[in-house]
Amino acid sequence: MTELATPTRPQRPEFRNIHALKDLPSYRLPLAGIVSILHRVSGALMFLLLPFIIWMFDTSVSSEYSYARFSALFSAGLGFVPGWFFKLVALALIWAYLHHIIAGLRHLWMDVAHAVSKEFGRSSALVTLVLSIALTVVLGAKLFGLY
């Protein structure tokens, strides 16, 4: 019998033992990968801070007295926790929401338009990062009373 000739391909290198402490810090993640990881982090942050979000909403709309107490929390603090700490938590929530919604819209656009290419991935990731950080800076300036 004759054997069929199969084309030979060069073998890809096989990596078995990855040393996480030595190899992973030197790995350069592409910008789209960073945005994807931050999308997951922002979703987890919003989920973990959901009790704080519900408390903020409930306190701010219950009555005028509770709204005044809520406003005082951000200026005077609560107990041993200063007010700027609550502003930082609110700023983290602002960033998480903005980044999550912009990155989610990016992913939806890529799914709908079939815009899956290396160039579009990099440019849309850059737009996502710049837009979310710029809007966070603007809203953070308002939160900290700069305007």
N, C-alpha and C positions, 0 to 999 in steps of 0.2 A: 504494500500500500504506500501511497505517497502522502506526505504530510503537507498541509497547506502552509504556505509561507506567511508568517505573521510579522507585521512591521514591528520593529523594536523601538521602544521609546527610552530615552534616558531615564534612569530611576531617580525619583525625587528623594531628597535626603529624609531620613526618618529620625525624628527627635523623640526620645523616650524619657530621659531624665532631665526635667526642667528644674533648675534651681531657682525657686521663686524669689529669694532674696538677692540673688546675683543677676539673673537674666531679665526679670520683669521691669526693674527700674530703667534699664537701657532700651526698652522697647518704645518706639515712637508711634503713638496712637494717632491715626489721621483725625483731622478736625471733625469729620462726620461721626467718628466713633466717640469723640469727646462729647459732642452734642447729644448723641444717643445715650451715653451714660448719664449725663446731666439731666436728660429727660426722665430717666428712671429715678434718679436721686430727688428731683423736684416732686415727682409723684409720691415717693415715699415720705418726703418731708411734709407735704400737705396732708397725707394720711395720718402721720404720727401727731401732727399738730391740730388735728380735727377737733379734739375737745377744746383747745384754746380758741379756735375759730368760732365754735358754737357758743362758747362763753362770751366772746367779744360781741357777737351778734345779739345774743339774748340781753346782755347788759346794756348795750347801746340803744335798744328799742323798747325796753320795758317801761321806763318812766323818765321824767326829767331828772329826778334825783339819781337814778342809776346811771344815766348818761353823764351827769356831773361827776359821779364817783369814777366812772370809766375814764373820763377825760383826765381826772386827777391822777389816775394810775400811770399815765404816760408822762406826766410832768413831775409828780412827787414820788412815785414808786409805791411799793406795797411792802410794809414791814422792813426787812433788811435788804430787799431787792430794789435797786434804784430804777428810776423811770427810764433811763437810757437803755437798760437791758430789755425792757418790754418793747421799746422802739426798735431795737435790733431784731427781736423775734418777729415783730410785725414786718420789718424790712426783709427778713428771710422769707416770710410768707409771700410778700409782694413779688420778690424775685422768683420764688418757686411757681407761683401762679402764672406770671408773665412768661417765664421760660417754658413752662409746660404747655401753655396754650399756643405759643409761637412754634415750638418744636412739633406739637401735635398737628398744627396746620401744615407745617412743612411735610410731615409724613403723609398726611392726607393728600396733599398736592402731588407728591411723588407717586402715590397709589393711583390717583385718578388720571393723571396726565402721562403715566408710564415714563416719568422723567427719571430714569435710573441710569446715571452715568457718573463717572468719576468727577468730571468737571462740575456738573450740576450739584452733586453731593457736597463738594467742597465749597462752592459759592453759596449755596443755600444754608449750609452750616455756619458760614461766616456771617451771613445776614441774620440768622437766628441769634447768634451770640451777641452781635453788635446791637441789635434791636432790643433784646431782653436786658442787656446791661445798661443801655442808654435810658430806657424807660424806667428801670429800677433806680438809676441815679436821679432822674427827674422827680419821681415820686418819693424817693428817700430824702431829697432836699426839702420837699414839702412837708414830709413827716417830721424832720428835725427842725423845721421852722426857718429855713433859709430864705424863703419867700412867702 
